[in-house]
Amino acid sequence: MQVVQYLLAHNYLLTALELLVEAQEAGNEEDVDSLQHFFSDQAKFPAEVVAKYDPNDGTAACLHNPAEMRNAGSRFLVACN
């Protein structure tokens, strides 16, 4: 999907995360499968590094459980920068 490639290439991570969550809620996960892989990549987003940002808000858990991404909101991206 060209939109996904564009968002990732330009480092629009929050927009990419929002697209992933919206697609999941709409039942269109297959349309943004590459985003699922991107945000689940522990090499890019090590859970232990994210947990250091704010271990009490569940942000680290959302990395590897996309259903939790909506709950973490933009804190997820702040933690990963």
C-alpha positions in Angstrom: 0.0 0.0 0.0 1.5 3.3 -1.1 0.1 5.3 1.8 1.8 3.0 4.3 5.1 3.3 2.5 4.8 7.1 2.4 3.9 7.4 6.1 6.8 5.3 7.2 9.3 6.8 4.7 8.5 10.3 6.0 8.5 9.2 9.7 4.8 10.0 10.2 4.6 7.4 12.9 1.6 8.8 14.7 -0.4 8.9 11.5 0.7 5.4 10.7 -0.3 4.2 14.1 -3.7 5.8 13.8 -4.2 4.2 10.4 -3.3 0.8 11.8 -5.8 1.2 14.7 -8.6 2.5 12.5 -8.0 -0.4 10.0 -8.1 -2.9 12.8 -11.3 -1.4 14.2 -12.9 -1.6 10.8 -11.8 -5.2 10.3 -9.3 -4.3 7.5 -6.1 -5.5 9.1 -4.9 -7.1 5.9 -4.8 -3.7 4.3 -2.1 -2.5 6.7 -0.3 -5.7 7.5 3.1 -4.0 7.0 2.2 -1.5 9.7 1.4 -4.3 12.1 4.8 -5.8 11.4 6.5 -2.4 11.7 5.0 -1.5 15.1 5.5 -5.1 16.4 9.2 -5.1 15.5 11.1 -5.5 18.8 14.3 -4.4 17.1 12.7 -1.0 16.4 10.7 -0.7 19.5 12.3 -2.8 22.3 9.7 -3.2 25.1 12.3 -2.7 27.8 13.2 0.7 26.3 9.6 1.8 26.0 8.8 0.6 29.5 11.5 2.9 30.9 9.6 5.9 29.5 6.5 5.2 31.6 6.1 1.7 32.9 2.8 2.5 34.5 0.7 3.4 31.5 0.8 0.1 29.6 2.7 1.6 26.7 5.2 -1.3 26.4 2.4 -3.8 26.3 0.8 -2.1 23.4 3.9 -2.6 21.3 3.3 -6.3 20.9 -0.5 -6.3 21.3 -2.0 -3.9 18.8 -5.4 -4.1 20.4 -3.9 -2.1 23.2 -2.5 0.6 20.9 -5.7 2.7 21.1 -5.4 2.8 24.9 -1.8 4.0 24.8 -2.5 6.7 22.3 0.2 9.2 21.4 2.3 8.3 24.4 3.4 5.3 22.4 5.1 7.4 19.8 6.6 9.8 22.3 8.1 6.8 24.1 9.7 5.5 20.9 11.4 8.7 19.9 
